[in-house]
């Protein structure tokens, strides 16, 4: 068995060809797609976070709304850029959204990726400490966030409070028990995956990874996952970690699928640079008839290593079509791979 969810980047554009022409369209359709995915039997609804772009940004209003409209499906992010976050305020938002959802949040966080503007986090009021990088700042924000999610008191109470306090130091409220164990780190390198394991976070690995060996993407990603699990074991954590990978996978089962993706099967990985010096490898996408798709996916070592698969969906094609994309994988592909 494997958990299968969707991952939406939440694009919108004022184009006649797009079903999401405004931020409102994208937000409302994201909620509807989560409801539809739950009805189809999918396991997760995940959303990407980007700033200064026509994409989903502040995630917690959306997560809370999805939590209020659904009952079973996991609700998450992949990922929140921690360079932009006040970790204490974020802990309050996350606690509230998790309580609304009944403990179903699965929050993916990370140092983020190249953004639409130069050093966008500076506009949010954040600067790295002297001698540190923006990546160091993101990891520090993450560590503070993880610490306050434990629910331990740390703030000295006012001796003349407006409202009565419980005894001792005060914690942030609302606190959601168990959320600390449902935080994931989006790692692009082997080293950050090991860091995440030591910090007791689950692992998210996307369709992009730092190219560290020149090997095919899925092989490098599988090695990253195995290294993460070994580091988790050595850290002595008591629970079993979770690992997700994301993929663009389309089962061609009708004429719409063939029109959209029949000629778009990227059968090879690609190489690029995410900044001036970081060489990255981008994983292939999959689009084929179900029987062929099953054979191709059997050879993907990283998918085999992961317990959770996130299907990246073309959200601008609308709720109905994206629900069809998810259903096609659940119905025509997952059983043949032993995922259902």
GIJOKA-V346304 format. One record per residue. N is the residue number from 1. PHI is phi in whole degrees, -180 to 180 (999 if undefined). D_LAST is the distance of its C-alpha to the last C-alpha in Angstrom with 1 decimal. Layout:
BEGIN
n=(N N)
phi=(PHI PHI)
d_last=(D_LAST D_LAST)
END
This chain:
BEGIN
n=(1 2 3 4 5 6 7 8 9 10 11 12 13 14 15 16 17 18 19 20 21 22 23 24 25 26 27 28 29 30 31 32 33 34 35 36 37 38 39 40 41 42 43 44 45 46 47 48 49 50 51 52 53 54 55 56 57 58 59 60 61 62 63 64 65 66 67 68 69 70 71 72 73 74 75 76 77 78 79 80 81 82 83 84 85 86 87 88 89 90 91 92 93 94 95 96 97 98 99 100 101 102 103 104 105 106 107 108 109 110 111 112 113 114 115 116 117 118 119 120 121 122 123 124 125 126 127 128 129 130 131 132 133 134 135 136 137 138 139 140 141 142 143 144 145 146 147 148 149 150 151 152 153 154 155 156 157 158 159 160 161 162 163 164 165 166 167 168 169 170 171 172 173 174 175 176 177 178 179 180 181 182 183 184 185 186 187 188 189 190 191 192 193 194 195 196 197 198 199 200 201 202 203 204 205 206 207 208 209 210 211 212 213 214 215 216 217 218 219 220 221 222 223 224 225 226 227 228 229 230 231 232 233 234 235 236 237 238 239 240 241 242 243 244 245 246 247 248 249 250 251 252 253 254 255 256 257 258 259 260 261 262 263 264 265 266 267 268 269 270 271 272 273 274 275 276 277 278 279 280 281 282 283 284 285 286 287 288 289 290 291 292 293 294 295 296 297 298 299 300 301 302 303 304 305 306 307 308 309 310 311 312 313 314 315 316 317 318 319 320 321 322 323 324 325 326 327 328 329 330 331 332 333 334 335 336 337 338 339 340)
phi=(999 -139 -73 -127 -132 -115 -127 -112 -84 66 -70 -143 -155 -78 -109 -60 -81 -97 -84 -121 -103 -150 -61 -62 -57 -65 -65 -67 -71 -62 -64 -64 -67 -62 -62 -64 -63 -62 -63 -79 99 -69 -103 -153 -124 -122 -135 -85 -123 -133 -107 60 -141 -80 -148 -60 -124 -60 -86 -72 -59 -67 -61 -65 -65 -63 -61 -75 -96 -122 -127 -123 -66 -69 -127 -151 -127 -156 -142 -92 -78 -74 -65 -96 -105 -84 -64 -75 -63 -63 -63 -65 -60 -65 -61 -65 -64 -68 -67 -62 -83 71 79 -109 -70 -133 -91 -90 -126 -169 -81 88 -127 -53 -106 -74 -127 -74 47 -58 -63 -66 -68 -89 95 -114 -140 -63 -66 -54 83 -113 -98 -65 -66 -61 -62 -62 -67 -66 -58 -64 -65 -65 -58 -62 -65 -73 -68 -67 83 -91 -68 -146 -105 -70 -73 -69 -67 -126 -75 -67 -126 -61 -106 -69 -68 88 -66 -101 -105 -73 -128 -80 -100 -112 -61 93 -64 -54 -84 -114 -104 -118 -113 -84 -109 -100 -117 -65 -66 -72 -66 -65 -60 -62 -63 -63 -81 77 -104 -67 -116 -114 -129 -98 -90 -131 -146 -58 -80 -110 -142 81 -79 -55 -54 -66 -73 -61 -67 -63 -66 -60 -65 -65 -64 -62 -65 -66 -66 -62 -62 -67 -73 81 -65 -85 -96 -83 -79 -113 -137 -120 -127 -113 -148 -93 -133 -132 -86 -87 -118 -150 -66 -62 -60 -66 -68 -78 -129 -62 -110 -108 -75 -83 -82 -125 -67 -133 -117 -156 -124 -88 -154 -64 -128 -98 -82 -124 -114 -108 -71 -67 -105 -125 -151 -166 -61 -51 -62 -69 -62 -59 -62 -67 -70 -61 -92 -88 -66 -71 -59 -63 -76 -87 -96 -134 -118 -107 -89 -72 -113 -83 -61 -72 -86 96 -65 -60 -69 -68 -63 -63 -59 -66 -61 -62 -69 -64 -90 -105 -118 -54 -61 -69 -105 77 -83 -137)
d_last=(5.6 7.2 8.9 9.5 12.9 15.9 19.3 22.4 25.8 27.5 30.0 32.7 35.7 38.5 37.8 37.7 34.6 32.6 30.9 31.6 35.3 36.0 34.7 34.4 32.2 29.8 29.7 29.3 26.7 24.7 24.7 23.8 20.9 19.5 20.1 18.4 15.3 15.1 15.6 12.7 10.2 10.5 11.4 14.6 17.8 20.0 23.4 25.9 29.4 32.5 36.1 38.9 36.5 35.3 31.9 30.4 32.7 33.3 29.8 30.6 31.7 28.6 26.3 28.4 28.3 24.5 24.4 26.9 24.9 21.5 20.4 17.0 15.9 17.1 20.1 21.5 23.7 23.5 26.3 29.6 32.6 34.5 37.8 38.1 37.3 39.6 37.5 39.1 38.8 35.2 34.6 36.1 34.0 30.8 31.7 32.5 29.3 27.2 29.2 28.8 25.0 25.0 24.1 21.1 22.7 21.4 24.4 24.5 28.2 30.1 33.5 32.6 33.3 36.3 37.2 39.1 42.4 44.2 43.5 42.1 41.7 45.5 45.7 43.6 46.3 44.7 46.4 45.6 48.1 50.9 49.7 46.0 43.6 41.3 38.4 40.3 40.8 37.1 36.3 39.1 37.9 34.4 36.1 38.2 35.1 33.3 36.5 37.2 33.6 34.5 36.6 39.8 43.2 45.1 47.4 50.9 51.5 54.4 57.2 57.9 54.5 54.1 51.7 51.6 49.5 47.7 49.5 49.0 47.5 45.3 41.7 40.1 38.8 36.5 34.6 30.9 30.1 27.2 27.0 28.5 25.5 23.3 25.3 24.0 26.3 25.8 27.4 28.6 30.5 30.0 32.8 31.4 28.0 30.2 32.2 29.1 28.1 31.6 31.6 28.5 26.3 22.7 22.3 21.5 22.0 22.3 23.1 26.6 28.0 31.5 32.3 33.5 33.4 33.4 30.2 27.3 25.4 22.1 24.2 26.3 23.4 21.7 25.2 25.5 22.4 23.7 27.1 25.8 24.1 27.4 29.5 27.4 28.1 31.7 32.1 31.4 28.9 27.7 24.2 21.2 21.0 18.1 17.9 16.6 17.3 17.8 17.7 19.0 16.5 17.3 16.0 19.3 18.7 22.1 25.6 25.1 22.5 24.9 27.8 26.4 24.5 25.4 28.1 26.7 24.4 25.9 25.3 27.4 27.6 30.7 33.3 35.1 37.0 35.9 39.5 42.7 41.7 37.9 36.3 32.6 30.0 27.6 24.3 23.6 21.6 19.4 20.0 19.6 18.5 14.8 15.6 17.9 15.6 13.0 16.1 17.5 14.6 14.5 18.0 17.5 18.4 18.1 14.5 13.9 16.2 14.7 12.4 12.4 12.5 14.9 15.4 19.2 20.1 23.5 24.6 28.0 26.4 25.9 23.4 22.6 21.9 19.8 17.6 17.3 16.4 13.5 12.4 12.8 10.4 7.6 8.8 10.3 9.1 5.6 4.8 8.1 7.8 5.5 3.8 0.0)
END
